[in-house]
Amino acid sequence: MATKVRPSSKLLGDAGEHYALSQFSFAGKYAAKMPDNWEAYDLAVETGGLVRLSVKTRSESEGWKTSRWFSFDDRKTCDWIVLIFKPKAGVVRSWILPHDLAKACANVPGPNRKDAWLRDLSWSKLNKLPLSAFENNWSLNTNPHEKQESVSASAGV
């Protein structure tokens, strides 16, 4: 009898990095994956200069039901953070946020937290403005609100 094997966190993380890499390529950006265990960031993307991106991937699991957030280390030096969510069914969802915005919107650790550098972005925050505007932001637009407003205006909405 075959059993369903849960992918390891390493496998899920690698899949998220390769997914992001392909999406940047489809958006016309030259991108490269850094070697495993590279300090602070996972991808480098050419935007007229190299920008550094950290990729965090979660899947819908038992753990997701009790902790619906993405965690990241605020000590890491990167320019953007890519958050990828793989549901059990349906399409993969992604948010590509400037790292400073992610830090500003993340929960601030309490004084007794063991890992005071570990920041959390909740699922509900990702699905509300301003963070929801950064969903599928593969063009690395630092102000996607303006893009959405101009598209709506030109469409007569």
N, C-alpha and C positions, 0 to 999 in steps of 0.2 A: 504494500500500500504506500503510495507516494504521500509525503507530508509536505505541507506548504512551509518553505523556509523563509524566514524574515531576513531581508537583506541587512547586512551589517551596516553600521553607521559610516564606515569607511567607503563602502560601495555606494551608499546613498549620497555621501559627500562628493565622491568622484563623479557620479552621474549628474549632480547639480552643477559642478564646475564645467563639465562638457556640454550640458544643456545651455548654460550661460554663454560659453564660448561660441556655440553654433548660433545663438540668437544675435550676438554682437556681429558675427560674420554676415548673417542675413540682413542686418541693419547697415551693412557697408563699412563696418569698423574692423580694422586689423586688430586681432586679439591673440594673445598667447597664454597658455597655462604655465604657471610657474612649477618648478619641481615640487614633489610631495615634501611636506614639512618645511616649506619656505616660510620664513618668519613674516608675519603680519598680513600678507595678502596672498591671493590665489591666482589672480589673473592680472595681466597688464594689457591695456587697450590704448591704441594710438588715436589721439584726438587733436593732433598738431603738436603734441607732447605726450609722453606716456602717463597714463593715470593708473593707479593701483586700486584693485577691487578685491574685497573679501566676500566670499560666497558662503551663505548659510542655507542649508537645505533641511526641510522638515517634511515628514510624510504623515498622512492621517493614520494614526495608530492608537493603541490604548493609552500611551503616554500623552498623545496630543489631546485626548479627551479631558485629561486632568490638568494639562499645562499648555494652554493655547497661546504660546508666544514664541518669538525667536530671541535667542540670547547671543550677545557678542561681547567681546573684550574691548573696552574703551581705551586700553593702553596701546592697542595695535595701530601702527601708522599706515593708513590707507586713505584714499580719496573718496571712494564709493563703497557702499555695501549692497550686495545683491541677496535678496531673500526669496527663496524658491519654496513653494508649497506644492507637494504632490498628493492630491486626494486619492482615495480608494477608487473612485470613478470620476470621470470628467476631465477637464483640461487642467494642466499645470498652471499655477498662478505665480507671478513674479513681481517684485517691487525692486526698483533700482534707485537707491537713495543716496544723496550726498552724505558722507559719513558724519559731518557736523550736524546735519538735520536729524539723522538717526539718533545721535547722542542727545540732541536737544529734546526730542520727543520720547525718548526711552524713559523707563522708570528709573528714578534715582535710588540707588541702594541705601537701605537704612544703616544707621551707625553700627549695628551689631552684626551686619552681614559678613560672613567669613570671606567671601570673594567680592570685596567692595568695588572691584573693577568690572564685574559682570553686569551688563546692562540688559534689560528685557524690553522688547517691543511687542505689545499685545496685538492679537488678531483684530480686536475691535478698533484699535488706533490705525492699523493698516487699511481698514475699510472705511475710514472717514478722512475728510480733508484735514490737514494738507497732504497726508501720506498717500491717500488713495489716488491722487493725481500722478504719482510716480509708478503706478502699475504699468508694466510693460514698457518702461522708459529706456529701451535699448539704445536710443539715440543719445543718452546721457544728457538730456536737457535739464539744466539746473532750475528752470522755472517752467514746468509743464503746464501751469495754470494759464500762462499767456498763450501757449500753443492751443490749448483747448478752447479758450475764449475766441481766438482768431479763427479757428476752424468753425466754431458755432456761428460767428458773425458772417463769415463768407458763405455758409450754408443757409443763411437766413433764419437761423433758429433763435 
